[in-house]
Amino acid sequence: MIAVLNRLAPHTLSLLRVASALLLLQHGATKILGLPATQMTGVSLVTLPGIAGIIELVGGVLLLIGLFTRPTAFIVSGMTAVAYFLVHAPRDFYPINNGGELAALYCFVFFYLVFAGPGPWSVDALRGADKA
C-alpha cells in the first residue's frame, strides 16, 4: 500500500497545485474581470486589493498550467502572507476569529510548491524546466 501511495505522490502534487490555483484564480477573476460578481468586484488596480487581484489572476493561471511554478508560487505565497498580516491579523490574534484561515493556508500551500515544484502534470515538466 505504501508503495502505491509513494508512486502516486507526484501526481497528487500536481492535483494540489491545480486545485489551489483554481481557488486562487477565483479571487483574481472577481477583482479584475468581475467574474463572478462579488463585493470585491471592480476594485481599482492601483490599490492593494487591485494589485493582489493582478497577482492572483496571473499567478493563478501560471500555477494552473504549471508554468514558472516555483517563482510564481514564491510570489503568491508572499502576497497571501502580506494579505494575512495587513488585513486579518490586526482584527484578532487567532485566525479563526480574524477570518484569515484561508490566507494562511494559501501561504503555506504555495510556499510548499516553491520547494516541491509543479509535479509531473505541468508545462514546466513538459519543457524539462523542473529537472532535479
C-alpha positions as CSV (number, residue, x, y, z in Angstrom):
1,M,0.0,0.0,0.0
2,I,2.8,2.4,0.9
3,A,4.5,1.7,-2.5
4,V,1.3,2.7,-4.3
5,L,0.9,5.9,-2.3
6,N,4.6,6.8,-2.9
7,R,4.1,6.2,-6.7
8,L,1.1,8.4,-6.8
9,A,2.6,11.2,-4.7
10,P,4.0,13.2,-7.6
11,H,0.6,13.1,-9.4
12,T,-1.2,14.2,-6.2
13,L,1.2,17.1,-6.0
14,S,0.0,18.2,-9.4
15,L,-3.6,17.9,-8.2
16,L,-2.8,20.1,-5.2
17,R,-1.2,22.7,-7.5
18,V,-4.2,22.7,-9.9
19,A,-6.9,22.8,-7.1
20,S,-5.1,25.6,-5.3
21,A,-4.6,27.6,-8.5
22,L,-8.3,27.3,-9.4
23,L,-9.3,28.5,-5.9
24,L,-6.8,31.4,-6.1
25,L,-7.8,32.3,-9.6
26,Q,-11.4,33.0,-8.4
27,H,-10.1,35.8,-6.2
28,G,-8.3,37.5,-9.1
29,A,-11.1,36.9,-11.5
30,T,-13.7,38.6,-9.4
31,K,-11.5,41.6,-8.7
32,I,-10.1,42.1,-12.2
33,L,-12.7,40.5,-14.5
34,G,-15.8,40.8,-12.4
35,L,-16.5,37.0,-12.7
36,P,-18.2,36.0,-10.6
37,A,-19.6,39.3,-9.2
38,T,-18.8,39.7,-5.5
39,Q,-18.2,42.5,-3.1
40,M,-14.6,42.6,-4.3
41,T,-15.6,43.1,-8.0
42,G,-14.4,46.3,-9.6
43,V,-11.5,47.2,-7.3
44,S,-9.1,49.8,-8.5
45,L,-6.0,48.4,-10.0
46,V,-3.8,50.9,-8.2
47,T,-5.0,49.8,-4.7
48,L,-3.6,46.9,-2.7
49,P,-6.6,44.7,-3.4
50,G,-6.2,45.6,-7.1
51,I,-2.5,44.7,-7.1
52,A,-3.4,41.5,-5.2
53,G,-6.0,40.8,-7.9
54,I,-3.5,41.0,-10.7
55,I,-1.1,38.7,-8.8
56,E,-4.0,36.3,-8.1
57,L,-5.2,36.3,-11.7
58,V,-1.8,36.0,-13.4
59,G,-0.3,33.7,-10.7
60,G,-3.5,31.6,-10.7
61,V,-3.2,31.0,-14.5
62,L,0.5,30.2,-14.3
63,L,0.1,27.8,-11.4
64,L,-2.9,26.2,-13.1
65,I,-0.9,25.2,-16.1
66,G,2.3,24.7,-14.1
67,L,4.5,27.3,-15.9
68,F,7.2,29.1,-13.9
69,T,5.7,27.3,-10.9
70,R,8.4,27.9,-8.3
71,P,8.9,31.6,-8.7
72,T,5.2,32.1,-9.2
73,A,4.4,30.1,-6.0
74,F,7.0,32.2,-4.1
75,I,5.4,35.5,-5.2
76,V,1.9,34.3,-4.5
77,S,2.9,32.9,-1.1
78,G,4.3,36.2,-0.2
79,M,1.2,38.0,-1.4
80,T,-1.0,35.8,0.8
81,A,1.3,36.4,3.8
82,V,1.0,40.1,3.3
83,A,-2.8,39.8,3.0
84,Y,-2.9,37.9,6.2
85,F,-0.8,40.3,8.2
86,L,-2.3,43.5,6.8
87,V,-6.0,42.5,6.6
88,H,-6.6,39.7,9.0
89,A,-4.1,39.8,11.9
90,P,-5.0,43.3,13.1
91,R,-8.5,42.1,13.7
92,D,-7.6,39.4,16.2
93,F,-4.7,37.1,17.1
94,Y,-6.5,33.9,16.2
95,P,-7.1,33.1,12.6
96,I,-10.5,31.5,13.4
97,N,-11.5,34.9,14.8
98,N,-9.9,37.2,12.2
99,G,-11.1,35.3,9.1
100,G,-7.6,34.7,7.9
101,E,-7.5,30.9,7.8
102,L,-7.7,30.8,4.0
103,A,-4.9,33.4,3.5
104,A,-2.7,31.5,6.0
105,L,-3.4,28.1,4.4
106,Y,-2.8,29.6,0.9
107,C,0.5,31.0,2.1
108,F,1.8,27.6,3.3
109,V,0.4,25.6,0.3
110,F,2.1,27.9,-2.2
111,F,5.3,28.0,0.0
112,Y,5.3,24.2,-0.2
113,L,5.1,24.4,-4.0
114,V,8.2,26.6,-4.1
115,F,10.2,23.6,-2.8
116,A,8.1,20.7,-4.1
117,G,7.8,22.0,-7.7
118,P,4.8,21.6,-10.0
119,G,4.6,17.8,-10.2
120,P,4.5,15.8,-13.5
121,W,1.4,17.3,-14.9
122,S,2.7,20.7,-15.8
123,V,4.2,22.8,-18.6
124,D,7.4,23.0,-16.5
125,A,7.7,19.2,-16.6
126,L,7.0,19.1,-20.3
127,R,9.7,21.6,-21.1
128,G,12.1,19.9,-18.8
129,A,12.5,23.1,-16.7
130,D,12.0,21.3,-13.4
131,K,14.6,18.6,-13.5
132,A,16.5,18.0,-10.3
